[in-house]
């Protein structure tokens, strides 16, 4: 592991105790830079990933995530990650578990009375619970999405952790995508994504002590 690791940080002058703000560039995970650089969803190279405790993320997302967790701690809110970067195989396992293949009946006209009757069967995916992306299609596969939990399980729309994120996550470039909003059929209050920074000219590469943030295996 190199002595120092390059990360994107804000170069604007900050006062004592002042937290840098990375206003989000969009309303969902930004992945175009990774695609252009040839990275593959769910098969990210270890050199582009970093581990913070139990959470492995793409390195740019990891830095702003660490700032966000630190800010929450200062406000007495503990952000607990339950799912961060997912490999292709892990995402496939999650999708197969949520949407197993089942044998379902096929109905058709019986040719006499016009009534429908079973004329055979077919194999199809039958999904239950919140939607789960197929392998290679989840933003977790880019390392730019995190699912959070509380002390009882996944976050819900009434948890203080969720309300802290709604008020503050945007300051660090993290967003709650429209499809996951409370009240939507696909609501996932626990799911948050790194959307990049509004103005890339505000950031520059610097070096930091690698003991603060570990390279992913």
N, C-alpha and C positions, 0 to 999 in steps of 0.2 A: 504494500500500500504506500503511495507517495507521502512525503512528509506533510504536504499541504494539499488541500482539495479546492479547486476553483468552484465558486458558486456566484450566482447573481445576487447582488444586494443593491439597495438604494444608495446613491451617492449624494443625495441632497443633504445639506447640513441639518443635523438634528440637535435639539436641546437636551439637557440632562433628563433622563427618564422618558424621553419622547420616543414613541414607537413609529418606525417607518410605515408608510401606507402604500400598498400595491393595489390601486384601484383596478378592478377586473376589466379586461379588454372585451369581454363578451358575457353571455348569460349561460354558457355551458363550457365543458372542458375544451381547452385549446390543444389541438393535437397536430395541426398542419406542419409545424416545425419538425416534429418527430417523423412524420410520414415523409417529408421532403428529404430528411437525413437518412432515410432508408431503414428506420426501425420498424419492427413488426409487432403488432398488438399481441400481447401475451407471451412474446418471445424477446422481451427487452434484454439488451446486453447488460451484464452485471455492472460494468463501468458507468452506466448511465443511471443506475439505481443507488439509493442510499437508504439505510435503515435507521429509524429513530425508535428505539425501544422495540415494541412489537409491530411497528408499522414500517413497511418498505414502500418507498415512493420514487418516482422519477426525480432526479436531483434538483431541478428548479422548483418543482412543487414541494419538495421536501423542506427547502429552506423557509419558504413562506408559511408552510404548515407548522414548522417549529416555532416561528414567531407568534402564530395564532394561538397555539397551545400555551405558550408562555404568557400571552396577554390574558387568556382565559383564567389561568392559574392565579394571576395577580388580582383578578376580579372574584376569586373564590369559586370558580367554575372549573370542574375537571372534565376535559374532553377525552373520552376513552375510545380509541379506534377498535373496531371489530373486524374490519376487512379493508385492506389497502390495495397494493399491487396484487393482481392475480395472474398466474401463468395461464397459458392456453389450456393446459390439462385441468387446472383447478376450475377455470370457468366452464369447461365442458362438463366436468363432474357436477357443478352447481346447476347447470341447465338441464342435464339428464335427470337429476334428482327432482327438480321442480316440474319438468315437462317429460315424464317417462313415455315411452312408446306403449300404446295399449291397443288391443284388438277391439274395434267398435263395429256395430252392425251397419250394413248398407241397406237402405230401403228403396223400393221401386214399385212401379205400377204392376199389379198382378195380371194385367192384360184382359181382365174380365169385367170387373165392376168398377175399375178405376181406383179401388182402394190400395193403399200402400201396404206392402208386405216386405219382410226381410228377404233380400235376394243374395246376400253374401256378407262378407266381413272385409275389413281393411285395417292396416296398421297406420296409426297416426299419433302424433304427440298430443297429450292431454295435460295442459298446464294448470296448476293450482297456485293460489297465493299471488303476491306481487309479481309482475313480469320480470323475467331474468333474461339477459341478453345471451345470445349464442356465443360460443368461443370465438374470439377474434373480433367481436363487435362491442365489447364493453369498454368503457373508459377506465375501468380498473386495470384492464390489460395494457394501458399506456402508463400506469402508475400515477394517474392524475385524478383519482377519485378515492374518497374515503367514506366508509360507513361507520357511524358512531353508535355507541350504546350508552345506556345509563346503568345504574347499579342493579336494575331488574332485567334488562334486556335491551333490544334496539330502541332508539329514541322514538318518542311519539310527539305529537304536535303541542303537547302541554308541558313538556319537560323544560326546566330552566336552561339546560344545556342547549336545547333547540332554539329557545328565544334569544340566548346569548349569540348564537351563530347568526340568527336572522338580523340582529342589530350590528354585528361586528365583522362577520366573515369577509364581507366585501372589501374591508380595509387591507386585507392580505391577498386579494386576488381570488378568493374562494367564493363560489356561488351555489345556490340551491336551484337546479334547473327547473324549468317550467313544468315538465311532465311529473316532477316529484313533489310539487307543491301540495300542501294540505288542502283537502277538498277535491282533489283530482282522483279519478278512479285508479290511477297508477301512483298515488301518493306514497312517497318514501321520505319521511322527515329526517331519516338517518343518513341519507345519501347526499354528499357534497362534492363539488368538483373544482379543480384548479383551472381558472379561465385565462391565465396569463396576465400581463400588465398593460394598462392603458397606453402608456408612452414608453416604448423601449429605450428611448434616449435617456431616461432617468436611471437606468441601471448600468452597471459595468462589472467586469470580472475582477474579483479580488481573491485573496487566499485566506483560509481560516485553519485553525488547529483541527486536525482530523479526529482528535479524541472527542470533539463535540458532536460528531456525526459519523457514523460508521458506514463503510462501503458494504453493500449487500453481498451476500454469498452468491 
